[in-house]
Amino acid sequence: QVQLQESGPGLVKPSETLSLTCTVSGGSIRTYYWSWIRQPPGKGLEWIAYIYYTGITNYNPSLKSRVTVSVDTSKSQFSLKLSSVTAADTAVYYCVYSYGVKWGQGTLVTVSS
Amino acid sequence: ETVLTQSPGTLSLSPGERATLSCRASQSVSSSYLGWYQQKPGQAPRLLIYDASSRATGIPDRFSGSGSGTDFTLTISRLEPEDFAVYYCQQYGSSPYTFGQGTKLEIK
């Protein structure tokens, strides 16, 4: 069964770039597509983007100007970069298989100076 | 963008009772690509139902989904203590994928 694990800094300064990586295990990353979803503390879920293992991407228009997702099939990893962060980007970030079939445990990223 | 509206916001029921949760879309959901998730405090969401009515792997048969077009329902036939949580619907038929605001199912 596929497992996903997020990694990256838990604290990012305002105006800087948030960078997270998701490592896929227990299955091949060369299947279907992989997503990033976030959840601000105490709030609902927001889809950020997805990427196919081929590199094809799709972004949420609300974040598109600041988001980049990439995939490294040799490492079974995919990544998220979110630039020019503000306090509004503070959230638990989840990496997800497909639209939501399997989720990582999530990682809290706080934007604060 | 497809806006999903869930109702009620909070549902108070007792174990053994039947729960009916609603999700209404602002436009028709393509190919009934609608999912339901359960989220407990401190945990990631878990997929319960996909494609509006198919149970995900390992999900008990007391959970069922129905609907098409713009109106969808999640039914829990007999509530177990572990079912009290927040439930979200999500459409993945058109980009951007969107979620409802959630329904909190609490013990009465």
Interface residues (C-beta under 8 A of the other chain):
Chain A: S35 G44 L45 E46 W47 Y50 N58 N60 P61 S62 Y94 Y99 G100 V101 K102 W103 G104 Q105 G106
Chain B: E1 Y33 G35 Y37 A44 P45 R46 L47 Y50 A56 Y88 Q90 Y92 S95 P96 Y97 T98 F99 G100 Q101 G102
